Amino acid sequence: MADDVKVDVGNPDDIVAARQAGHQMARDLGFSLTDVTMIATAISEVARNITSYAGFGSIRVGVQDREGRQALVVWAEDDGPGIANIERAMEDGYSTGRGLGLGLPGARRLMDRMIVESTPGHGTVIEMWKWIPNNG
């Protein structure tokens, strides 16, 4: 199975690199073009949050067992200011920055599951995944 791919994220070029890493792994795993695009877009959203709010962090993409099934799992980690109110941050249209507020709720809709853990002052870890298709 594919090894994890980690991309350090600190500027817009890194967002592109993280998106491409997820896109390639999703293609290699047999996801449909639609799912590949959704995974890459979700990665872009969480990577953009890292550059916008934390300044620096990382995106890691790999295959893991989740709830008894294989999934492509994306981890986004940073040591930024954290999210004071995760529930509010997951609402459509809510943004603490200048964005449209599509980042986290949009990424959650694109993936099968999303878990957000954050402590104000200590950063954020987002884990999101999409089930790997059964092609046989």
Secondary structure, DSSP 8 states (H G I E B T S, - for coil): ----EEEEESSHHHHHHHHHHHHHHHHHTT--HHHHHHHHHHHHHHHHHIIIIIS-EEEEEEEEEETTEEEEEEEEEE-SS--S-HHHHTSTT--SSSS-S-HHHHHHHHSSEEEEEEETTTEEEEEEEEE-----
